């Protein structure tokens, strides 16, 4: 499955919507995504499973790339 992770670069900062970034991670569960990203020092806001339609939509954007973590 592909997960969309919304996050802030710095874990100590208060989340501000304008600075929220997104990355896409392939994993079997949300727990695996969190484990893979634990050492990156980011503030994860939300993790969303992408269904086929949503994934197809996201793949059309310029910045789409699945992270190898």
TORKOL-4160 file (C-alpha; in steps of 0.2 Angstrom, whole numbers, padded with zeros to 4 digits, m for minus):
69
<pt num="1" X="0000" Y="0000" Z="0000"/>
<pt num="2" X="0005" Y="0018" Z="m0003"/>
<pt num="3" X="0003" Y="0030" Z="0012"/>
<pt num="4" X="0003" Y="0049" Z="0011"/>
<pt num="5" X="0012" Y="0057" Z="0026"/>
<pt num="6" X="0008" Y="0075" Z="0030"/>
<pt num="7" X="0022" Y="0082" Z="0041"/>
<pt num="8" X="0032" Y="0097" Z="0047"/>
<pt num="9" X="0051" Y="0097" Z="0045"/>
<pt num="10" X="0055" Y="0102" Z="0063"/>
<pt num="11" X="0048" Y="0091" Z="0077"/>
<pt num="12" X="0049" Y="0105" Z="0090"/>
<pt num="13" X="0039" Y="0118" Z="0080"/>
<pt num="14" X="0020" Y="0120" Z="0082"/>
<pt num="15" X="0012" Y="0114" Z="0066"/>
<pt num="16" X="0008" Y="0127" Z="0054"/>
<pt num="17" X="m0003" Y="0122" Z="0039"/>
<pt num="18" X="0007" Y="0133" Z="0027"/>
<pt num="19" X="0023" Y="0124" Z="0031"/>
<pt num="20" X="0015" Y="0106" Z="0030"/>
<pt num="21" X="0024" Y="0095" Z="0017"/>
<pt num="22" X="0019" Y="0078" Z="0010"/>
<pt num="23" X="0028" Y="0062" Z="0006"/>
<pt num="24" X="0023" Y="0045" Z="0000"/>
<pt num="25" X="0029" Y="0029" Z="0008"/>
<pt num="26" X="0026" Y="0011" Z="0003"/>
<pt num="27" X="0022" Y="0000" Z="0018"/>
<pt num="28" X="0010" Y="m0013" Z="0024"/>
<pt num="29" X="0003" Y="m0004" Z="0039"/>
<pt num="30" X="0003" Y="0013" Z="0047"/>
<pt num="31" X="0014" Y="0007" Z="0061"/>
<pt num="32" X="0028" Y="0002" Z="0048"/>
<pt num="33" X="0027" Y="0019" Z="0041"/>
<pt num="34" X="0029" Y="0027" Z="0058"/>
<pt num="35" X="0044" Y="0015" Z="0061"/>
<pt num="36" X="0052" Y="0019" Z="0045"/>
<pt num="37" X="0051" Y="0038" Z="0048"/>
<pt num="38" X="0055" Y="0038" Z="0067"/>
<pt num="39" X="0074" Y="0042" Z="0064"/>
<pt num="40" X="0070" Y="0057" Z="0052"/>
<pt num="41" X="0066" Y="0069" Z="0066"/>
<pt num="42" X="0050" Y="0075" Z="0058"/>
<pt num="43" X="0033" Y="0080" Z="0066"/>
<pt num="44" X="0020" Y="0068" Z="0058"/>
<pt num="45" X="0003" Y="0076" Z="0057"/>
<pt num="46" X="m0007" Y="0063" Z="0048"/>
<pt num="47" X="m0005" Y="0047" Z="0038"/>
<pt num="48" X="m0018" Y="0042" Z="0025"/>
<pt num="49" X="m0019" Y="0026" Z="0015"/>
<pt num="50" X="m0022" Y="0030" Z="m0003"/>
<pt num="51" X="m0035" Y="0020" Z="m0012"/>
<pt num="52" X="m0033" Y="0017" Z="m0031"/>
<pt num="53" X="m0043" Y="0033" Z="m0036"/>
<pt num="54" X="m0034" Y="0044" Z="m0024"/>
<pt num="55" X="m0017" Y="0037" Z="m0029"/>
<pt num="56" X="m0020" Y="0040" Z="m0047"/>
<pt num="57" X="m0024" Y="0058" Z="m0043"/>
<pt num="58" X="m0009" Y="0060" Z="m0033"/>
<pt num="59" X="0002" Y="0053" Z="m0047"/>
<pt num="60" X="m0003" Y="0067" Z="m0058"/>
<pt num="61" X="0006" Y="0080" Z="m0047"/>
<pt num="62" X="0024" Y="0085" Z="m0051"/>
<pt num="63" X="0031" Y="0081" Z="m0034"/>
<pt num="64" X="0024" Y="0063" Z="m0033"/>
<pt num="65" X="0038" Y="0051" Z="m0028"/>
<pt num="66" X="0037" Y="0036" Z="m0017"/>
<pt num="67" X="0050" Y="0037" Z="m0004"/>
<pt num="68" X="0062" Y="0022" Z="m0001"/>
<pt num="69" X="0065" Y="0023" Z="0018"/>
